[in-house]
Amino acid sequence: MDELAQLTGLCRGLGAPAGQAESMARQLIKRADQLVVERGQAREEAMAYLLRLVVQGRQGEVPPEFRPPTPGAENQNRPDSSAK
């Protein structure tokens, strides 16, 4: 079984309809190849990262790198200009 078929099956198992599952699988393959070039990651590492994102998304979890900053976090290391 080739990579496309395996990923399509995985996406189907996560609830995607057949046509959408194949499209998702193709996008995962394409993005993994892009990450290899952009970040210099090993292909397996890039695909593992993407698959973790897919599974977390399916479970309704927001990965830390996609969470919005905590309110006030950008001001934590700045001196308080209102102090006299």
C-alpha positions in Angstrom: 0.0 0.0 0.0 1.5 3.4 -1.0 1.6 6.5 1.1 -1.4 8.2 -0.6 -3.6 5.1 0.1 -2.4 4.9 3.7 -3.0 8.5 4.4 -6.4 8.4 2.6 -7.4 5.5 4.8 -6.3 7.4 7.9 -8.3 10.4 6.9 -11.3 8.2 6.2 -10.9 6.6 9.7 -10.9 10.1 11.2 -14.3 10.7 9.6 -13.6 12.4 6.2 -15.7 11.3 3.2 -13.8 9.4 0.5 -13.2 12.3 -1.9 -12.2 14.7 0.9 -10.0 12.1 2.5 -7.9 11.7 -0.7 -7.7 15.5 -1.1 -6.5 15.8 2.5 -4.0 13.0 2.0 -2.6 14.8 -1.1 -2.3 18.0 0.9 -0.5 16.3 3.8 2.0 14.8 1.3 2.5 18.2 -0.4 2.9 20.1 2.9 5.4 17.5 4.3 7.5 18.0 1.2 7.4 21.7 1.7 8.4 21.4 5.4 11.4 19.3 4.3 12.6 22.2 2.1 11.6 25.1 4.3 12.8 23.7 7.7 15.3 21.1 6.7 13.3 18.5 8.5 13.5 14.8 7.7 10.5 13.7 5.7 9.3 11.3 8.4 9.6 14.1 11.0 7.6 16.5 8.9 4.8 14.0 8.3 4.7 13.0 11.9 4.3 16.7 12.9 1.4 17.1 10.4 -0.3 13.9 11.5 -0.1 15.1 15.1 -1.8 18.3 14.0 -4.6 16.4 12.2 -5.3 14.1 15.2 -5.2 17.0 17.6 -7.6 19.0 15.4 -9.9 16.1 15.1 -10.0 15.8 18.9 -10.8 19.5 19.2 -7.4 20.4 20.7 -5.5 23.5 19.8 -1.8 22.9 19.5 0.4 25.3 21.6 1.9 26.9 18.5 -1.6 27.9 17.3 -2.9 29.3 20.5 -3.4 33.1 20.8 -1.0 34.9 23.2 -2.3 35.3 26.7 -3.6 38.8 27.4 -0.9 41.0 28.8 1.9 38.6 27.9 3.5 41.0 25.5 3.8 43.6 28.3 5.2 41.2 30.9 8.9 42.1 30.3 8.4 45.8 29.8 8.9 48.3 32.6 5.7 49.9 33.9 5.7 53.4 32.6 3.0 54.5 35.0 5.2 53.8 38.1 6.8 57.0 39.5 
